[in-house]
Amino acid sequence: MITTDELKVQLAEYHTAVKDLEEALAIDASRKRVQELEHTMSRPGFYDDAELSKKVFDEVGDLKGKLTRFEKLQCRRPKRPSTPWARLWTSCS
């Protein structure tokens, strides 16, 4: 049987791995890029150039997909949230 201390160590290792993955995937840069592209999309005349607007929509879709997958990974929770070590888990809604 696994102890609470062993679980704490495993969760800490998981947290470190997720942070490393966040850096490797440039998650902050992706969030910033989505904001920039959404601002571009709000400008007058953006939709006049169908080729450019498609390119921007495709990039936003790709980035949002990557961010969603990362956030799902980051927000995984234990199946039994009432356990003493559950408070160590990332809280997501």
Backbone bond lengths (Angstrom), bond angles and torsions (degrees), N, CA, C in turn:
res aa  C-N    CA-C-N  psi(-1)  N-CA   C-N-CA  omega(-1)  CA-C   N-CA-C  phi
1 M - - - 1.453 - - 1.525 109.30 -
2 I 1.309 115.78 141.48 1.458 120.84 -178.30 1.534 109.87 -85.55
3 T 1.313 116.13 140.60 1.460 120.57 -177.86 1.527 110.41 -92.63
4 T 1.311 114.66 166.15 1.459 120.71 178.50 1.528 110.29 -61.47
5 D 1.310 117.29 -39.99 1.468 120.35 179.10 1.523 111.25 -63.78
6 E 1.321 116.87 -39.59 1.471 120.00 177.62 1.522 110.63 -65.42
7 L 1.307 116.19 -37.80 1.468 119.96 177.26 1.523 111.17 -65.16
8 K 1.312 116.43 -40.13 1.467 120.24 177.94 1.522 110.43 -60.49
9 V 1.312 116.83 -42.41 1.462 121.34 178.45 1.527 110.59 -63.89
10 Q 1.327 115.90 -45.20 1.472 119.91 179.28 1.523 111.28 -62.08
11 L 1.317 117.01 -42.01 1.460 120.27 179.14 1.522 111.52 -66.25
12 A 1.309 116.98 -38.51 1.464 120.39 177.40 1.526 110.56 -63.99
13 E 1.332 116.39 -40.56 1.461 120.33 177.47 1.530 110.71 -65.55
14 Y 1.326 116.45 -40.26 1.463 121.07 177.75 1.527 109.81 -62.23
15 H 1.326 116.43 -45.39 1.467 120.97 179.46 1.534 110.57 -59.01
16 T 1.318 116.92 -43.87 1.462 121.36 179.01 1.524 110.83 -63.00
17 A 1.319 116.65 -42.63 1.470 120.88 179.48 1.524 111.00 -63.63
18 V 1.314 117.00 -40.21 1.467 120.45 179.39 1.526 110.07 -67.11
19 K 1.314 117.70 -41.36 1.474 120.86 177.42 1.528 110.67 -62.99
20 D 1.325 117.27 -41.07 1.465 120.59 177.24 1.523 110.78 -62.89
21 L 1.314 116.09 -41.33 1.463 121.05 178.32 1.520 110.77 -65.33
22 E 1.315 116.43 -39.12 1.466 121.05 177.98 1.528 110.61 -58.91
23 E 1.308 116.43 -42.69 1.464 120.78 178.24 1.525 111.21 -69.15
24 A 1.329 117.54 -43.48 1.464 121.24 -178.47 1.527 111.65 -64.27
25 L 1.318 116.88 -34.50 1.471 120.95 -179.55 1.527 112.66 -87.84
26 A 1.316 117.09 -0.91 1.471 122.41 179.95 1.533 110.52 53.41
27 I 1.323 115.97 52.41 1.460 121.66 -176.27 1.529 111.62 -63.04
28 D 1.309 117.83 -43.75 1.473 119.81 179.33 1.524 111.14 -62.44
29 A 1.316 116.87 -42.10 1.465 120.66 178.45 1.526 110.87 -64.73
30 S 1.322 117.04 -36.32 1.462 120.88 178.32 1.525 110.81 -66.24
31 R 1.315 116.98 -41.61 1.470 120.45 177.29 1.525 110.78 -61.53
32 K 1.322 115.43 -43.50 1.465 120.24 179.50 1.529 110.20 -64.39
33 R 1.311 117.01 -41.87 1.468 120.97 179.81 1.531 111.46 -63.10
34 V 1.319 117.20 -39.83 1.469 120.65 177.41 1.530 109.44 -60.81
35 Q 1.321 117.00 -44.04 1.465 120.32 178.59 1.529 111.10 -60.86
36 E 1.328 116.33 -43.20 1.464 120.36 179.08 1.525 111.28 -62.12
37 L 1.327 115.40 -45.37 1.463 119.37 -178.72 1.523 111.45 -67.13
38 E 1.325 117.43 -38.93 1.456 119.89 177.77 1.525 110.95 -64.86
39 H 1.325 116.44 -35.51 1.464 119.80 174.87 1.533 110.03 -64.64
40 T 1.302 116.75 -43.13 1.465 121.47 177.72 1.528 110.43 -59.58
41 M 1.323 116.16 -40.64 1.456 121.16 -178.89 1.527 112.26 -66.46
42 S 1.329 117.55 -23.50 1.460 121.15 -178.63 1.527 113.03 -85.54
43 R 1.305 117.23 -6.56 1.460 120.84 -177.93 1.527 111.06 -74.58
44 P 1.328 115.37 144.77 1.469 118.73 175.94 1.533 111.11 -60.05
45 G 1.307 115.83 138.61 1.456 120.61 177.81 1.512 114.92 85.94
46 F 1.325 117.32 -4.50 1.466 120.11 -178.54 1.522 111.15 -56.85
47 Y 1.323 116.57 -41.76 1.465 120.59 -174.67 1.526 112.67 -80.02
48 D 1.322 117.22 -3.32 1.474 120.53 178.46 1.523 112.04 -69.44
49 D 1.311 116.78 -29.00 1.464 122.35 179.36 1.532 108.26 -102.76
50 A 1.336 115.67 96.33 1.467 121.25 -175.07 1.524 112.04 -60.97
51 E 1.312 117.47 -38.37 1.471 120.76 -178.30 1.525 111.20 -66.70
52 L 1.334 115.62 -45.55 1.462 120.12 179.31 1.526 110.59 -65.73
53 S 1.331 117.08 -43.73 1.461 118.81 -178.35 1.523 111.39 -64.50
54 K 1.328 117.99 -36.91 1.464 120.55 176.80 1.523 110.62 -64.18
55 K 1.322 115.65 -43.27 1.470 120.29 179.53 1.538 110.50 -60.44
56 V 1.327 116.63 -44.07 1.459 121.03 -179.24 1.532 110.29 -67.17
57 F 1.343 117.16 -45.02 1.469 120.27 177.95 1.523 111.14 -59.06
58 D 1.323 116.71 -42.31 1.467 120.23 179.40 1.528 111.26 -62.62
59 E 1.332 116.13 -43.48 1.462 119.43 179.80 1.526 111.25 -65.04
60 V 1.337 116.79 -43.08 1.464 120.15 178.12 1.527 109.98 -60.73
61 G 1.317 117.03 -43.70 1.458 120.99 179.23 1.520 112.45 -61.32
62 D 1.324 116.00 -44.20 1.469 120.18 178.38 1.532 111.28 -62.52
63 L 1.329 115.93 -45.73 1.463 119.84 -178.99 1.525 111.57 -65.84
64 K 1.320 117.19 -43.33 1.466 119.74 179.32 1.525 111.11 -64.81
65 G 1.319 117.07 -35.35 1.461 120.21 175.74 1.512 111.17 -62.90
66 K 1.322 116.57 -44.65 1.468 120.67 178.33 1.525 110.59 -62.42
67 L 1.325 116.90 -43.62 1.466 120.68 -179.27 1.525 111.39 -65.70
68 T 1.306 117.03 -39.47 1.465 120.78 178.79 1.519 111.09 -64.21
69 R 1.327 116.57 -44.87 1.469 119.78 178.85 1.527 111.09 -62.41
70 F 1.330 116.65 -41.33 1.463 119.65 178.67 1.523 110.82 -65.26
71 E 1.326 117.68 -43.54 1.458 120.77 -179.28 1.528 111.44 -64.44
72 K 1.318 117.56 -35.83 1.460 120.09 175.81 1.527 110.39 -63.72
73 L 1.312 116.35 -42.82 1.460 120.36 177.44 1.521 110.54 -62.38
74 Q 1.296 115.67 -43.81 1.459 121.50 -177.20 1.530 111.69 -66.58
75 C 1.296 117.85 -29.14 1.466 122.13 -173.48 1.518 113.86 -98.50
76 R 1.298 119.03 8.24 1.475 119.12 178.01 1.509 108.81 -61.58
77 R 1.316 114.80 137.69 1.457 120.54 -176.94 1.512 110.46 -123.20
78 P 1.307 115.84 160.48 1.466 118.17 174.65 1.524 109.97 -66.47
79 K 1.312 116.63 153.44 1.460 120.86 -179.61 1.518 111.97 -70.27
80 R 1.314 117.10 -24.32 1.465 121.05 -179.24 1.526 108.94 -115.34
81 P 1.351 118.60 82.04 1.461 120.82 -175.66 1.519 114.63 -64.63
82 S 1.322 118.00 -10.12 1.460 119.66 179.92 1.529 112.79 -83.58
83 T 1.338 117.60 -2.87 1.462 119.90 -179.92 1.528 109.84 -70.40
84 P 1.320 118.37 153.40 1.466 121.75 -175.89 1.529 113.69 -59.28
85 W 1.315 118.69 -30.74 1.462 121.23 -176.25 1.515 112.11 -87.65
86 A 1.312 119.30 -5.10 1.463 121.97 -177.13 1.526 111.86 -62.34
87 R 1.314 117.65 -29.06 1.463 120.22 -179.69 1.522 112.23 -63.20
88 L 1.325 117.30 -18.90 1.461 120.63 178.96 1.531 112.21 -76.51
89 W 1.318 115.44 -17.16 1.458 121.46 -175.77 1.520 110.58 -76.17
90 T 1.307 116.97 148.61 1.462 121.55 177.26 1.521 109.24 -60.54
91 S 1.291 115.96 133.18 1.465 120.54 178.56 1.520 109.08 -92.00
92 C 1.309 116.99 121.87 1.452 122.28 179.47 1.518 109.23 -133.85
93 S 1.313 114.16 151.55 1.464 116.83 177.64 1.496 111.31 -109.64
